[in-house]
Amino acid sequence: MNHPEQRKKFYCRRRMLGKSTIGAAALSTLFAQDQTHAQSKGVIENLPLVQKVKRVIWLTMAGGPSHLELFDPKPKLAQLHGKPMPESYTAGQQLAQLQGQKLMCLGPMFEYQQVGSQGTQISTLLPHIGSIADDICLVRSMTTDAINHDPAHMFMNTGSQIAGRPSMGAWINYGLGSICENLPGFVVLVSTGKGRSPQPIAARQWSSGFLPSRFQGVQLRSQGEAVLYLNNPPGIQPSQQAMDIAAIESLNRHHASRVQDPEIDTRIAQYELAFEMQTSIPNLMDTSDETQDTLDLYGCTPGDGTFASNCLLARRLAQRGVRFIQLYHRDWDHHSLLKEELPLRAKEVDQASAALIKDLKRLGLFEETLVVWSGEFGRTPMSQANKGPVGRDHHNKSMSMWIAGGNIRPGIVYGSTDELGYAAAENTCTVHDLHATMLHQLGIKHDAFTYKFQGLDFKLTGVEGAKVIEGILS
């Protein structure tokens, strides 16, 4: 290809497409997309709505925490403990692992206490979250479409149970761009509860799907090196590396001008970002500038890989301008041993979840940050036992979560479930509604935010008529 005559014979797929009538139309679409992707600051130049928040911190309790033990007290369920579940609730309904079995009511296993100025009832397992009851909006009427872990995570993250769709963090980075130039715009941190073998989670949960790959989430390791191979090997100086990257960038830009492939732009951007991260990541992970009072607030030892340590890192990422920060804490899947295991998981996240809110407020970041605390689904009011003491099965008709931050009404409970906690009964919310609300707070009109792929205009909020949850907005 180095000889001039050989270069003249160079043909790429796009040049071939351009020689046909159909190809010319396809080519014009591809070029239009390339122009869109080239906007490093995001494709939405003028936000159609008032931007209430700049970033999102999403706290994911992977496995499906039981709303009935944590956020949604049900005295009637306690009265029916050990008795058959009324068929009027379950007849013809989809169940996960209880299908065809005798269904017995399982009363809440832990006490509730009234907290906050409104007397909101929250489990005694969550005293620290109870202490911020006046800062959060507790939603008791959330629902989801999926009933098993992987599709439920997929649905919560992408708005679809079909693999290959962009995650919400990727959508937001694509739309708004990154505030920070030396860190990824979408960062993921993972921690695991101690003592069991939790359900796996996959990197496709933070994938960019059919969006350009530079918008995907970047997982930082919670222990050891945050990013493998980030440091230079012995003998390689930063000045030498900078020259290498400049040369590679020049070659990539030359190639991009010929083939018009947006993934080459991604490659260029990722080389540049990786070079910047060699300085920014060590600075991020070095928490020696944090006071002992702050460490005590979170209850963490920096670098220990816990959820608490990750919450502190989430705050540091927010300070540095990262647009979307997602934390996963695994091991909430309590089909059995619910009474034994749930207090352990609650203790692992309770103090740090509350500390994150308090710390954001202290630093003046709370009003411009949207914080979401949620699992992927709820749990059944019926009991289940797998090789031991009882637990609860997966359930998609009711779940609880909380949201806090700019322009979210603090100190309220929104929605409710029926008297046994089986299904949302008042102000029912869907995952699409949640995504629409999140985009609304970021200044994006959800039903106009689309990306054309395979001839269709895709949206994070799907086509099922999502609505902004106006009742939780100030």
C-alpha positions as CSV (number, residue, x, y, z in Angstrom):
1,M,0.0,0.0,0.0
2,N,3.0,2.3,0.2
3,H,3.4,2.6,-3.6
4,P,1.4,5.5,-5.2
5,E,-0.2,3.1,-7.7
6,Q,-1.2,0.8,-4.9
7,R,-2.8,3.7,-3.0
8,K,-4.9,4.6,-6.0
9,K,-6.4,1.1,-6.0
10,F,-7.4,1.4,-2.3
11,Y,-11.1,0.9,-1.9
12,C,-12.9,0.7,1.4
13,R,-16.5,-0.4,2.1
14,R,-17.8,3.1,2.2
15,R,-16.3,4.0,-1.2
16,M,-17.8,0.9,-2.6
17,L,-21.2,1.7,-1.1
18,G,-21.0,5.2,-2.6
19,K,-21.0,3.8,-6.1
20,S,-24.5,2.5,-5.9
21,T,-27.8,4.3,-5.5
22,I,-28.7,2.5,-2.3
23,G,-25.1,2.8,-1.1
24,A,-25.1,6.6,-1.7
25,A,-28.0,6.9,0.7
26,A,-26.4,4.7,3.3
27,L,-23.1,6.6,2.9
28,S,-24.8,10.0,3.5
29,T,-26.3,8.6,6.7
30,L,-22.9,7.3,7.9
31,F,-21.2,10.6,7.2
32,A,-24.0,12.4,9.1
33,Q,-23.4,10.1,12.1
34,D,-19.7,10.7,11.9
35,Q,-20.2,14.4,12.1
36,T,-22.4,13.8,15.2
37,H,-19.9,11.6,16.8
38,A,-17.1,14.0,16.3
39,Q,-18.6,16.4,18.8
40,S,-16.5,15.5,21.8
41,K,-18.7,17.7,24.1
42,G,-21.8,15.7,23.4
43,V,-24.4,15.8,20.6
44,I,-26.9,18.1,22.5
45,E,-25.5,21.6,22.2
46,N,-28.5,23.4,23.5
47,L,-30.4,21.6,26.2
48,P,-34.2,21.7,25.6
49,L,-34.9,21.7,29.3
50,V,-33.4,23.4,32.3
51,Q,-30.5,21.4,33.6
52,K,-31.1,20.6,37.3
53,V,-28.1,18.3,37.8
54,K,-24.7,17.8,36.2
55,R,-24.1,14.2,37.1
56,V,-25.6,10.9,38.3
57,I,-24.3,8.5,41.0
58,W,-26.2,5.3,40.8
59,L,-25.9,2.9,43.8
60,T,-26.8,-0.6,42.6
61,M,-27.7,-3.3,45.1
62,A,-27.1,-6.3,42.8
63,G,-29.3,-9.3,43.6
64,G,-32.5,-7.7,44.5
65,P,-32.8,-6.4,48.1
66,S,-36.1,-7.2,49.8
67,H,-38.3,-4.1,50.0
68,L,-40.4,-5.8,52.6
69,E,-37.6,-5.9,55.1
70,L,-36.1,-2.6,54.3
71,F,-38.5,0.1,53.1
72,D,-42.1,-1.1,52.9
73,P,-43.7,-2.3,56.2
74,K,-46.7,-4.5,55.8
75,P,-48.6,-5.2,59.0
76,K,-51.2,-7.3,57.1
77,L,-48.4,-9.6,55.8
78,A,-47.2,-10.1,59.3
79,Q,-50.7,-11.2,60.4
80,L,-50.8,-13.8,57.6
81,H,-47.3,-15.1,58.3
82,G,-47.3,-18.9,57.7
83,K,-50.7,-18.9,56.1
84,P,-51.5,-19.5,52.4
85,M,-51.0,-16.5,50.1
86,P,-54.5,-15.4,48.8
87,E,-54.9,-16.7,45.3
88,S,-56.5,-13.4,44.3
89,Y,-53.0,-11.9,44.3
90,T,-51.1,-14.6,42.4
91,A,-53.6,-16.4,40.1
92,G,-52.3,-16.3,36.5
93,Q,-49.3,-14.2,37.6
94,Q,-45.7,-14.7,36.5
95,L,-43.4,-16.1,39.2
96,A,-39.7,-16.9,39.1
97,Q,-38.9,-20.1,41.1
98,L,-42.1,-20.4,42.9
99,Q,-44.2,-21.3,39.9
100,G,-46.4,-24.3,40.6
101,Q,-45.5,-24.4,44.3
102,K,-47.6,-24.0,47.4
103,L,-47.4,-20.3,48.2
104,M,-47.1,-19.3,51.9
105,C,-47.0,-15.8,53.3
106,L,-43.7,-14.7,54.9
107,G,-44.1,-11.8,57.3
108,P,-41.4,-9.1,57.6
109,M,-38.4,-10.4,59.6
110,F,-37.2,-7.1,61.0
111,E,-38.7,-4.1,62.8
112,Y,-39.3,-0.7,61.4
113,Q,-38.8,2.7,63.0
114,Q,-40.2,6.1,62.3
115,V,-37.5,8.5,61.1
116,G,-37.2,12.1,59.8
117,S,-39.6,15.0,60.4
118,Q,-42.4,13.1,58.5
119,G,-42.1,9.9,60.5
120,T,-41.2,7.8,57.5
121,Q,-40.9,4.1,58.3
122,I,-37.6,2.6,57.4
123,S,-36.1,-0.7,58.7
124,T,-34.0,-0.8,61.9
125,L,-31.4,-2.5,59.7
126,L,-30.7,0.9,58.0
127,P,-30.2,3.5,60.9
128,H,-27.8,5.7,58.9
129,I,-30.1,5.9,55.8
130,G,-32.9,6.6,58.3
131,S,-30.8,9.6,59.5
132,I,-31.1,11.1,56.0
133,A,-34.8,10.5,55.6
134,D,-35.4,14.2,55.2
135,D,-32.9,14.4,52.3
136,I,-34.2,11.5,50.2
137,C,-37.4,10.6,48.3
138,L,-38.4,7.1,49.0
139,V,-40.3,5.5,46.1
140,R,-42.3,2.4,47.1
141,S,-44.1,1.8,43.8
142,M,-41.3,1.0,41.4
143,T,-41.9,-2.0,39.0
144,T,-39.8,-3.7,36.3
145,D,-40.4,-6.0,33.4
146,A,-37.7,-8.6,34.1
147,I,-37.9,-11.3,36.7
148,N,-34.4,-12.9,36.5
149,H,-31.1,-11.2,37.4
150,D,-29.3,-10.8,34.1
151,P,-32.3,-9.5,32.0
152,A,-33.3,-7.4,35.1
153,H,-29.9,-5.7,35.3
154,M,-30.0,-5.3,31.5
155,F,-33.4,-3.7,31.7
156,M,-32.5,-1.4,34.6
157,N,-29.3,-0.3,32.8
158,T,-30.4,0.0,29.2
159,G,-34.2,0.1,29.2
160,S,-34.3,-3.3,27.3
161,Q,-33.9,-6.9,28.2
162,I,-32.1,-7.4,24.8
163,A,-28.3,-7.4,25.0
164,G,-26.5,-4.9,22.8
165,R,-28.4,-1.8,23.8
166,P,-26.5,1.2,25.2
167,S,-26.4,1.6,29.0
168,M,-27.8,4.8,30.6
169,G,-24.3,6.1,31.4
170,A,-23.3,5.7,27.8
171,W,-26.5,7.5,26.6
172,I,-25.8,10.4,28.9
173,N,-22.1,10.7,27.9
174,Y,-23.2,10.6,24.3
175,G,-25.7,13.3,24.8
176,L,-23.9,15.6,27.2
177,G,-20.2,14.7,26.8
178,S,-17.8,14.6,29.7
179,I,-17.1,17.5,32.0
180,C,-13.6,16.0,32.8
181,E,-10.9,15.6,30.2
182,N,-8.5,13.4,32.1
183,L,-10.9,10.8,33.4
184,P,-13.6,8.7,31.7
185,G,-17.0,10.2,31.6
186,F,-18.6,7.0,32.8
187,V,-16.9,5.1,35.7
188,V,-18.0,1.8,37.3
189,L,-16.9,0.4,40.7
190,V,-17.8,-3.0,42.1
191,S,-17.7,-4.4,45.6
192,T,-18.9,-7.8,47.0
193,G,-20.6,-8.8,50.2
194,K,-18.6,-11.1,52.4
195,G,-19.4,-14.7,53.0
196,R,-21.3,-16.0,50.0
197,S,-21.1,-16.5,46.2
198,P,-23.1,-13.7,44.7
199,Q,-24.8,-13.6,41.3
200,P,-22.3,-12.5,38.6
201,I,-22.6,-9.1,36.8
202,A,-21.2,-8.6,33.3
203,A,-19.5,-5.7,31.6
204,R,-22.3,-5.5,29.1
205,Q,-24.3,-3.8,31.8
206,W,-22.2,-0.7,31.2
207,S,-21.7,-1.2,27.5
208,S,-22.1,1.5,24.9
209,G,-24.0,-0.9,22.7
210,F,-24.5,0.5,19.2
211,L,-23.2,3.9,20.3
212,P,-19.5,4.6,19.6
213,S,-17.4,2.6,22.1
214,R,-15.8,5.7,23.6
215,F,-19.0,6.2,25.6
216,Q,-18.9,2.9,27.4
217,G,-18.3,2.6,31.1
218,V,-14.8,2.1,32.4
219,Q,-14.5,-0.2,35.4
220,L,-11.9,0.9,38.0
221,R,-10.6,-1.9,40.3
222,S,-11.4,-1.3,43.9
223,Q,-8.2,-3.0,45.2
224,G,-4.7,-2.9,43.9
225,E,-4.0,-1.1,40.7
226,A,-7.2,0.8,39.7
227,V,-6.4,0.2,36.0
228,L,-4.0,-2.6,34.9
229,Y,-0.9,-1.7,33.0
230,L,-1.5,2.0,33.6
231,N,2.1,2.6,34.7
232,N,5.0,2.8,32.2
233,P,7.4,-0.1,32.2
234,P,11.0,0.6,33.4
235,G,12.9,2.8,31.0
236,I,9.9,4.5,29.3
237,Q,9.8,8.2,30.0
238,P,6.6,10.3,29.7
239,S,8.2,12.5,27.0
240,Q,9.0,9.5,24.9
241,Q,5.5,8.1,25.4
242,A,4.0,11.4,24.4
243,M,6.0,11.3,21.1
244,D,4.8,7.8,20.4
245,I,1.2,8.7,21.0
246,A,1.5,11.8,18.8
247,A,2.9,9.6,16.0
248,I,0.1,7.0,16.4
249,E,-2.5,9.8,16.4
250,S,-1.2,11.2,13.2
251,L,-1.4,7.8,11.5
252,N,-4.9,7.2,12.8
253,R,-6.1,10.6,11.7
254,H,-4.7,10.0,8.2
255,H,-6.4,6.6,8.1
256,A,-9.7,8.2,9.4
257,S,-9.7,10.8,6.6
258,R,-9.7,8.0,4.1
259,V,-12.2,5.5,5.5
260,Q,-14.4,7.8,7.6
261,D,-14.8,5.2,10.4
262,P,-16.0,6.7,13.7
263,E,-14.3,3.9,15.7
264,I,-10.9,5.4,14.6
265,D,-11.9,8.6,16.3
266,T,-12.7,6.5,19.4
267,R,-9.2,4.9,19.2
268,I,-7.6,8.4,19.0
269,A,-9.6,9.7,22.0
270,Q,-8.9,6.6,24.0
271,Y,-5.1,6.8,23.5
272,E,-5.2,10.4,24.6
273,L,-7.4,9.6,27.6
274,A,-5.2,6.7,28.7
275,F,-2.2,9.0,28.6
276,E,-4.0,11.6,30.8
277,M,-5.2,8.8,33.2
278,Q,-1.6,7.9,34.0
279,T,-1.6,11.1,36.1
280,S,-5.3,11.5,37.0
281,I,-6.0,7.9,38.3
282,P,-3.1,7.8,40.9
283,N,-4.3,11.2,42.1
284,L,-7.8,10.0,42.3
285,M,-6.9,6.9,44.3
286,D,-4.6,8.7,46.7
287,T,-6.9,9.6,49.5
288,S,-4.1,11.0,51.8
289,D,-5.7,14.4,51.5
290,E,-8.9,13.2,53.1
291,T,-9.4,14.0,56.8
292,Q,-9.9,11.3,59.4
293,D,-13.3,12.7,60.1
294,T,-14.2,12.1,56.5
295,L,-12.9,8.5,56.6
296,D,-14.8,7.9,59.8
297,L,-18.0,9.4,58.2
298,Y,-17.9,6.7,55.5
299,G,-16.5,4.0,57.8
300,C,-13.9,2.9,55.4
301,T,-10.2,2.1,55.0
302,P,-9.3,3.6,51.5
303,G,-8.4,0.9,49.0
304,D,-10.0,-2.0,50.9
305,G,-12.4,-2.7,48.1
306,T,-15.5,-2.2,50.1
307,F,-18.7,-0.4,49.2
308,A,-17.8,2.3,51.7
309,S,-14.4,2.9,50.0
310,N,-16.1,3.0,46.7
311,C,-18.6,5.6,47.9
312,L,-15.7,7.8,48.9
313,L,-14.2,7.3,45.5
314,A,-17.6,8.2,43.9
315,R,-17.5,11.5,45.7
316,R,-14.0,12.1,44.5
317,L,-15.0,11.3,41.0
318,A,-17.9,13.7,41.3
319,Q,-15.6,16.4,42.4
320,R,-13.4,15.8,39.3
321,G,-16.3,16.1,36.9
322,V,-17.2,12.5,36.0
323,R,-20.6,12.6,34.5
324,F,-22.0,9.1,35.4
325,I,-20.7,7.0,38.3
326,Q,-22.2,3.6,39.0
327,L,-21.5,1.4,42.1
328,Y,-22.4,-2.2,42.3
329,H,-22.6,-4.0,45.6
330,R,-23.2,-7.7,45.0
331,D,-24.8,-10.5,47.2
332,W,-28.4,-9.3,47.7
333,D,-30.0,-12.5,46.3
334,H,-31.6,-14.0,49.3
335,H,-33.7,-17.0,48.3
336,S,-32.8,-18.5,51.6
337,L,-31.0,-17.3,54.8
338,L,-32.7,-13.9,54.5
339,K,-32.8,-13.4,58.2
340,E,-29.1,-14.3,58.5
341,E,-27.7,-12.6,55.5
342,L,-29.7,-9.4,55.0
343,P,-28.4,-7.7,58.2
344,L,-24.8,-8.2,56.8
345,R,-25.5,-6.7,53.5
346,A,-27.4,-3.8,55.0
347,K,-24.6,-3.0,57.4
348,E,-22.1,-3.0,54.5
349,V,-23.9,-0.2,52.6
350,D,-25.9,1.7,55.2
351,Q,-23.3,4.0,56.7
352,A,-21.6,4.8,53.4
353,S,-24.8,5.5,51.5
354,A,-25.8,8.1,54.1
355,A,-22.2,9.4,54.2
356,L,-22.2,10.0,50.5
357,I,-25.3,12.3,50.8
358,K,-23.9,14.1,53.8
359,D,-20.5,14.6,52.1
360,L,-22.1,15.9,48.9
361,K,-24.1,18.4,50.9
362,R,-21.0,19.5,52.9
363,L,-19.1,20.2,49.6
364,G,-22.0,21.9,47.9
365,L,-22.4,19.2,45.3
366,F,-25.7,17.7,46.4
367,E,-28.0,20.0,44.5
368,E,-26.2,19.3,41.2
369,T,-25.9,15.5,41.7
370,L,-28.7,12.9,41.3
371,V,-28.2,10.0,43.6
372,V,-30.2,6.8,43.0
373,W,-30.2,3.7,45.3
374,S,-31.9,0.7,43.8
375,G,-31.7,-3.1,43.1
376,E,-32.8,-4.7,39.9
377,F,-36.2,-6.0,41.3
378,G,-38.0,-6.7,44.5
379,R,-38.8,-9.9,46.4
380,T,-42.0,-11.9,46.9
381,P,-44.3,-11.7,50.0
382,M,-44.3,-15.5,49.8
383,S,-41.5,-17.6,51.4
384,Q,-38.9,-19.6,49.6
385,A,-36.3,-22.0,51.0
386,N,-33.3,-23.3,49.2
387,K,-31.2,-25.7,51.4
388,G,-31.8,-23.8,54.6
389,P,-33.8,-21.1,56.4
390,V,-36.4,-19.2,54.4
391,G,-35.9,-16.3,52.0
392,R,-37.9,-14.6,49.2
393,D,-38.0,-15.2,45.4
394,H,-37.5,-12.6,42.7
395,H,-40.4,-10.2,42.1
396,N,-41.0,-7.6,39.4
397,K,-44.4,-6.1,40.4
398,S,-43.1,-4.2,43.4
399,M,-39.8,-2.8,44.6
400,S,-38.6,0.1,46.7
401,M,-35.8,2.6,45.9
402,W,-34.7,6.1,46.9
403,I,-33.6,9.1,44.9
404,A,-31.9,12.3,46.2
405,G,-30.3,15.4,44.8
406,G,-31.2,18.6,42.9
407,N,-34.9,19.3,42.5
408,I,-36.0,16.0,43.9
409,R,-38.6,16.5,46.7
410,P,-36.8,15.5,49.9
411,G,-38.4,13.8,52.9
412,I,-41.3,12.3,51.0
413,V,-42.7,8.8,50.3
414,Y,-44.0,8.4,46.8
415,G,-46.4,5.6,45.8
416,S,-47.4,2.5,47.6
417,T,-48.0,-1.2,47.2
418,D,-51.1,-3.3,48.2
419,E,-51.5,-4.4,51.8
420,L,-49.3,-7.5,51.2
421,G,-46.6,-5.7,49.2
422,Y,-47.2,-7.9,46.2
423,A,-47.9,-5.2,43.5
424,A,-47.6,-1.4,43.2
425,A,-51.0,0.1,43.9
426,E,-50.6,3.9,43.8
427,N,-48.5,6.1,41.6
428,T,-47.0,3.0,39.8
429,C,-43.5,3.8,38.3
430,T,-41.6,1.9,35.6
431,V,-37.9,1.8,34.8
432,H,-38.6,3.8,31.7
433,D,-40.3,6.5,33.9
434,L,-37.2,6.5,36.1
435,H,-34.9,6.9,33.1
436,A,-37.1,9.7,31.7
437,T,-37.0,11.5,35.0
438,M,-33.2,11.1,35.2
439,L,-32.8,12.6,31.7
440,H,-35.3,15.4,32.6
441,Q,-33.1,16.4,35.5
442,L,-30.1,16.5,33.2
443,G,-31.9,18.8,30.9
444,I,-32.7,16.2,28.2
445,K,-36.2,15.7,26.8
446,H,-36.3,11.9,26.8
447,D,-38.7,11.3,23.9
448,A,-36.6,13.5,21.6
449,F,-33.3,11.9,22.5
450,T,-32.7,9.3,19.8
451,Y,-30.0,7.5,17.9
452,K,-30.7,5.9,14.5
453,F,-29.5,2.3,14.3
454,Q,-30.6,-0.3,11.7
455,G,-33.2,2.1,10.4
456,L,-34.9,2.7,13.7
457,D,-34.8,5.7,16.1
458,F,-33.8,4.1,19.4
459,K,-34.3,5.8,22.8
460,L,-33.2,4.9,26.3
461,T,-36.8,5.2,27.4
462,G,-38.2,2.8,24.8
463,V,-41.5,3.2,22.9
464,E,-43.9,2.2,25.7
465,G,-44.9,5.8,26.6
466,A,-42.5,6.7,29.4
467,K,-43.3,9.7,31.6
468,V,-41.4,11.9,33.9
469,I,-42.3,11.2,37.5
470,E,-43.5,14.7,38.2
471,G,-44.7,13.9,41.7
472,I,-41.1,13.6,43.0
473,L,-39.9,16.8,41.6
474,S,-39.8,20.1,43.5
